[in-house]
Amino acid sequence: MSGAYSRVRQARDNGRPTGLDYIKNIFDGFIELHGDRRYADDPAIVGGIATLNGNPVTVIAIEKGHTAKERTYRNFGAPHPEGYRKALRLMKQAEKFGRPVICFVDTSGAYCGVGAEERGQGQAIAENLLEMSTLCVPIVSVLIGEGGSGGALALALADRVWMLQNAVYSVISPEGCASILWKDSSKAETAAESLKLTAEDAKSFGVVERILSEKEIGKKEFYHRIRTLLTEEIGELANDLDLIGKRYERFRRIGTETVIKESV
Amino acid sequence: MALLHFLKPKNQLEEGGRTSAPVQQDAGEPEKNCPNCHKDIPLSRLWAGGLVCPCGYHFRMKSRQRIQMIADPDSFHELYSEMRSGNPLRFPGYKEKAETVRAASGEEEAVVCGTAKIGNQNCCLFVMEPYFMMGSMGSAVGEKITLLFEYAAEHRLPVVGFTVSGGARMQEGLLSLMQMAKTSAAIKRHGDAGLFYLAVLTDPTTGGVTASFAMEADIILAEPGATVGFAGARVVEQTTKKSLPKGFQKSEFVLTHGFLDGIAARSEQKKLLSELLAMHSGRRIS
């Protein structure tokens, strides 16, 4: 198995900690807040308020679930539009009350279903991107497993994006890519390699700032380390007077150098 | 049921029973078969009708033809024409594919940007190119659209955009995905400056383009019968293992579900866009 595809397998592993594990182990006093105030409550996205080192924060996580029952209930971590709208509602609430936003991202992608399309999956993601680009509080997003395309980006237009060592971040699944390009989904390993979807790749593109080691993953020390890093980072971002300007530049430069600017 | 399958109308336009005008034919003239009414239409007639079949079916249109149709004569000045994507991931086969497409389409990239007048009103205009990797968005497409919104914000101009796209260009991986964030942030800045953005979604507008700048306009129109959606219909069918509702993801369906301001046939677009631009250029209260 190729190196990249083994990362994909690890990122999808059922035994990996999920969004709720991070919430429970990093924050104190988490209170879940439900619903998008539009249509429904999407169990694939969990959100609420908690404290980080004593300070209130808004936490949003895509949740895949562990057991078969949980995974079905969470729709395998594939959010519907109402999940993204709930997330945006909570982010706007965070902005109003001056709370930083921390997102944990783990999805194979936004759900591909009839209802999701009818209720504007594309519009929901687009609105999150639009609004997150100028949200007046710090946003840190941590990719903990699968970073599946627009469905992941909708919670990752952030000031800092971190990735677990074995998380992946990609514009399309390796299987999807192989089936479109080579009409053969069994070429997923080759596609995974070509897509450059590992944490190291993402860091080299300037898409993520930090790769989090998976040493002791799931253990107390692991969460403690992330908690310390988040506390430090949020503290720094909270004092930045040009937060939104820098967030704009963070995304503005991506892909700019690879554009060729002279005629053939 | 399966036996009758072939009798089912091929799409909503046909189902809707739009009257097809009789087609006059000159012997020997080149024709194009309409996928909606299945008639052979003389090319000259299609051209005269803005590539719209007498039955109402809107054929795909090259970006340059569209600009000619929508912009006032000689008013279009292209910007960033020299830009094109490299092969940042060294993705297998991408360089060759892009070269072939460049030669065949005569375009450097999947979007054409510039300034124009529509109904004598200044605006920035971008038109995506269906014949360049189906309008897929890579770094160059994202960069050009971002630059255009930045230019428009600086010069206080409205932006009119015609989208057609299969989504983010997978050969540029994460860099393509990030263009969704980059263009969205530029659109937000333009919008926060009180400036107007109008999008016309044409067939097909899907994936990462739907999930970013296509759905971020102040007014969103679509051409009749255009596919507008996030996930591809085939993917939805495979995921849900259910048959899709009638007219799924067609612009009429998307309008009914509340995600479009209206449907604009090609023949009325110039007038409608001129009126909408005019209504956003007047004096404002306060």
Contacts between the chains, C-beta under 8 A, distances in Angstrom:
chain1	res1	chain2	res2	distance
A	110	B	211	7.8
A	110	B	230	6.8
A	110	B	231	7.8
A	111	B	239	7.8
A	112	B	230	7.7
A	112	B	231	3.6
A	112	B	232	8.0
A	112	B	235	4.9
A	112	B	236	5.0
A	112	B	239	4.5
A	112	B	240	7.7
A	113	B	231	8.0
A	113	B	236	6.2
A	113	B	239	6.3
A	113	B	240	5.3
A	114	B	236	6.3
A	114	B	240	6.2
A	114	B	242	7.1
A	114	B	244	6.5
A	114	B	245	6.4
A	114	B	248	7.0
A	116	B	230	7.5
A	116	B	231	7.5
A	117	B	229	5.3
A	117	B	230	6.3
A	117	B	231	6.6
A	117	B	236	6.5
A	117	B	248	7.3
A	117	B	249	6.2
A	118	B	257	5.1
A	119	B	257	7.2
A	120	B	215	7.5
A	120	B	257	7.0
A	120	B	258	7.6
A	120	B	259	4.9
A	121	B	211	7.4
A	121	B	229	8.0
A	121	B	230	4.1
A	121	B	231	7.0
A	122	B	206	8.0
A	122	B	207	8.0
A	122	B	210	3.4
A	122	B	211	4.3
A	122	B	214	7.3
A	122	B	215	5.4
A	122	B	229	6.8
A	122	B	230	3.8
A	123	B	210	7.8
A	123	B	211	7.9
A	123	B	215	4.3
A	123	B	259	5.4
A	125	B	211	4.0
A	125	B	212	7.6
A	125	B	230	7.3
A	126	B	184	6.8
A	126	B	210	7.3
A	126	B	211	5.2
A	126	B	212	5.3
A	126	B	213	7.5
A	126	B	214	7.4
A	126	B	215	3.9
A	126	B	216	5.2
A	127	B	215	7.4
A	127	B	216	7.6
A	129	B	180	6.1
A	129	B	181	5.7
A	129	B	184	3.7
A	129	B	185	7.7
A	129	B	211	7.7
A	129	B	212	5.9
A	129	B	216	7.8
A	130	B	184	5.1
A	130	B	187	6.6
A	130	B	188	5.1
A	130	B	191	7.9
A	130	B	216	5.3
A	131	B	188	7.7
A	133	B	181	7.3
A	133	B	184	5.8
A	133	B	185	3.8
A	133	B	188	4.8
A	134	B	185	7.8
A	134	B	188	5.5
A	134	B	189	7.9
A	134	B	192	6.9
A	149	B	168	7.4
A	149	B	177	6.2
A	149	B	208	7.3
A	150	B	168	7.7
A	150	B	177	7.2
A	150	B	180	6.3
A	150	B	207	7.5
A	150	B	208	5.5
A	150	B	211	4.4
A	150	B	212	7.8
A	150	B	230	7.5
A	153	B	177	5.9
A	153	B	178	7.8
A	153	B	180	6.1
A	153	B	181	6.2
A	154	B	211	7.7
A	157	B	181	4.9
A	157	B	184	7.4
A	157	B	185	7.6
A	169	B	174	6.0
A	169	B	177	8.0
A	170	B	173	6.7
A	170	B	174	6.7
A	170	B	177	7.6
A	171	B	168	4.9
A	171	B	169	8.0
A	171	B	170	5.4
A	171	B	172	7.7
A	171	B	173	5.4
A	171	B	174	6.1
A	171	B	176	5.1
A	171	B	177	4.2
A	171	B	208	7.5
A	172	B	168	7.6
A	172	B	170	4.8
A	176	B	235	7.9
A	177	B	170	5.3
A	180	B	170	7.2
A	181	B	93	7.7
A	181	B	170	7.4
A	190	B	92	7.9
A	194	B	89	6.7
A	194	B	91	5.3
A	194	B	92	5.8
A	195	B	89	7.3
A	195	B	91	8.0
A	195	B	170	7.2
A	195	B	173	4.9
A	196	B	89	5.0
A	196	B	173	5.1
A	196	B	174	6.9
A	197	B	173	6.8
A	197	B	174	7.1
A	201	B	173	7.8
A	201	B	174	7.2
A	202	B	174	6.0
A	205	B	88	7.9
A	205	B	174	5.7
A	205	B	175	6.1
A	205	B	178	7.8
A	207	B	174	5.3
A	207	B	178	6.1
A	247	B	185	7.6
A	248	B	185	5.3
A	248	B	189	7.3
A	251	B	178	6.2
A	251	B	181	4.5
A	251	B	182	4.7
A	251	B	185	5.6
A	252	B	146	7.0
A	252	B	182	5.9
A	252	B	185	7.0
A	252	B	186	7.8
A	254	B	175	6.4
A	254	B	178	4.2
A	254	B	179	7.8
A	254	B	181	7.8
A	254	B	182	6.3
A	255	B	88	7.5
A	255	B	138	7.8
A	255	B	139	3.4
A	255	B	142	6.0
A	255	B	143	6.4
A	255	B	172	7.4
A	255	B	175	4.2
A	255	B	176	7.7
A	255	B	178	6.1
A	255	B	179	6.1
A	255	B	182	7.2
A	256	B	139	7.4
A	256	B	143	5.9
A	258	B	85	6.8
A	258	B	86	4.9
A	258	B	88	3.9
A	258	B	139	5.1
A	258	B	172	7.7
A	258	B	175	6.4
A	259	B	83	5.4
A	259	B	84	7.2
A	259	B	85	6.2
A	259	B	86	7.0
A	259	B	139	5.2
A	259	B	140	4.8
A	259	B	143	4.9
A	260	B	83	7.1
A	260	B	84	5.3
A	260	B	85	7.2
A	260	B	86	5.1
A	260	B	140	7.8
A	261	B	82	5.7
A	261	B	83	5.7
A	262	B	82	5.7
A	263	B	81	7.8
A	263	B	82	4.9
A	263	B	108	7.6
A	264	B	84	7.9
A	264	B	102	7.5
A	264	B	108	7.6
